[in-house]
Amino acid sequence: MSSYGIFADYYDRFTKNVSYVSYARRIDEIVMCRHKKRGSIVDIGCGTGTLDLLLSRKGYSVTGIDRSSEMLTVADKKLRDAGQKAAFVCQDMTRLSLPAKADVIISTLDGINHLKSADDVLNTFKRVSKNLRHGGNFVFDTNTIYKHKNVLGNNCFIYDTDDVYLGWQNDYRECDNSVLITLDFFVNGNEDKVSRFTESFREKAYPIMKILGMLLKSGLIPLEIYDGIGYKPPKKTSERVLIVAGKL
């Protein structure tokens, strides 16, 4: 996985299309339905903390986990500037270790897809299970094989703002349903100079049944599965699924 060193500075402006408000609302609905209260919530792969900010405003005790110190620096400043509190820890989710067991652990927006292998996914699920209290829930999403093959594929996307230009190139690999994503940033500097920075990372998608099987191997019971953050079950053309699991 990339550390998102350069991307951290520009992540928020290139993810404005993400409905974080809807994500926060959906997670809150799931938690309140099952727990009847807003307790501790741990966000693994939290990125720049936008979702953590919204959950903190709802009254959760939030801990954000990410392996990118650059992302966490942005997240910490974002919450402090908004007058909200959260703990941020630089940690690989495959080695998740919390000082106290959490009521709820979440992972959103491709966090699981960024893991390098199925073994890393299984190890992450095991760490989640170990750090989740009995009766707690793991709520996460994952990109589908359909999205990797038919939406991301070998496509190229262009984003342009006043001070940075982004070229996004995908390279789909059918043997493991992965996409190598290469990001080229062209940043306006002083004296009309333009600097170029490149980041790349690979995302992998897995059959949903394999994901559910890995949950069971980790001591987690799949409870609900949805088409994205909606309320309907997944279909063949679902680009993302949301899964709710419980601690055995």
Secondary structure, DSSP 8 states (H G I E B T S, - for coil): ----TTHHHHHHHH-TTS-HHHHHHHHHHHHHHHHSS--EEEEET-TT-HHHHHHHHTT-EEEEEES-HHHHHHHHHHHHHTT---EEEE--GGG---SS-EEEEEE-TTTTTTSSSHHHHHHHHHHHHHHEEEEEEEEEEEE-HHIIIIIITT-EEEEE-SSEEEEEEEEEETTTTEEEEEEEEEEE-GGG-EEEEEEEEEEE---HHHHHHHHHHTTEEEEEEEETTSSS---TT-SEEEEEEEE-
